[in-house]
């Protein structure tokens, strides 16, 4: 069982509670199932500003190409929580 790297876990802590919840829940529930490409996109995503993350993850705006796949995966996961 692969554990979430501490640095990545720390980067999930944002200045907005909504983003904290979205990011931490996704990482907790899906980290192990992500392939290396999606893990790399997640790391790029976490380097973006809170405002940009809010637009992509909360407002549903189109994500940049370099993080498009992970944003899409996060939206799908948010709409279909595990039972």
Secondary structure in CASP SS format (residue, H / E / C, confidence):
PFRMAT SS
TARGET T0000
AUTHOR 0000-0000-0000
METHOD secondary structure of the structure
MODEL  1
X C 1.00
X C 1.00
X C 1.00
X C 1.00
X C 1.00
X H 1.00
X H 1.00
X H 1.00
X H 1.00
X H 1.00
X H 1.00
X C 1.00
X C 1.00
X C 1.00
X C 1.00
X C 1.00
X H 1.00
X H 1.00
X H 1.00
X H 1.00
X H 1.00
X H 1.00
X H 1.00
X H 1.00
X H 1.00
X H 1.00
X H 1.00
X H 1.00
X H 1.00
X H 1.00
X H 1.00
X H 1.00
X H 1.00
X C 1.00
X C 1.00
X H 1.00
X H 1.00
X H 1.00
X H 1.00
X H 1.00
X H 1.00
X H 1.00
X H 1.00
X H 1.00
X H 1.00
X H 1.00
X C 1.00
X C 1.00
X C 1.00
X H 1.00
X H 1.00
X H 1.00
X H 1.00
X H 1.00
X H 1.00
X H 1.00
X H 1.00
X H 1.00
X C 1.00
X C 1.00
X C 1.00
X C 1.00
X C 1.00
X C 1.00
X H 1.00
X H 1.00
X H 1.00
X H 1.00
X H 1.00
X H 1.00
X H 1.00
X H 1.00
X H 1.00
X H 1.00
X H 1.00
X H 1.00
X H 1.00
X H 1.00
X H 1.00
X C 1.00
X C 1.00
X C 1.00
X C 1.00
END
